[in-house]
Amino acid sequence: MARRRGVMSEQLKTELAKELGVYNIVSSQGWGEVSSRNCGNMVKKAIEMAERSLMNNQ
């Protein structure tokens, strides 16, 4: 199965990882070592940010 290109920028992923306290794992071991739970939390946080942004633009 082909891998899809990432939707989130590296800058956004890094910012979210720092907020959630998993940046130390990313910086030392890479994105592949971040748990599924933490990845899900990052996605949830990104969706919340996008929704807030849309609400502010309306």
C-alpha positions in Angstrom: 0.0 0.0 0.0 1.3 3.4 -0.9 2.0 5.9 1.8 0.0 9.2 1.6 1.8 12.4 1.7 1.6 14.2 5.1 -1.1 16.8 5.5 0.5 18.5 8.5 3.6 20.6 8.0 6.7 19.6 9.9 6.5 22.9 11.8 2.9 22.2 13.0 3.8 18.6 14.0 6.8 19.9 16.0 4.7 22.5 17.7 2.1 19.9 18.6 4.7 17.5 19.8 6.2 20.2 22.1 2.7 21.0 23.5 2.0 17.4 24.2 5.4 16.7 25.7 6.6 14.1 23.2 9.1 16.3 21.4 12.0 14.6 23.3 11.0 11.3 21.7 10.8 12.8 18.3 14.1 14.6 18.5 16.0 11.6 19.9 14.3 8.6 18.1 12.2 10.0 15.3 8.4 10.2 14.5 8.2 6.4 14.2 8.7 6.0 18.0 5.8 8.2 19.0 2.9 6.1 20.3 -0.4 5.8 18.4 -2.2 7.4 21.3 0.1 10.4 21.2 -0.3 10.6 17.4 -4.0 10.6 17.8 -3.8 13.3 20.4 -1.7 15.4 18.0 -4.4 14.9 15.3 -7.2 15.8 17.7 -5.3 19.0 18.7 -4.7 19.9 15.1 -8.4 19.5 14.3 -9.3 21.7 17.3 -6.9 24.4 16.0 -8.4 24.2 12.5 -11.9 24.5 13.8 -11.0 27.5 16.0 -9.4 29.1 13.0 -12.5 28.6 10.8 -14.8 30.0 13.5 -12.6 33.1 13.8 -12.7 33.6 10.0 -16.5 33.6 9.9 
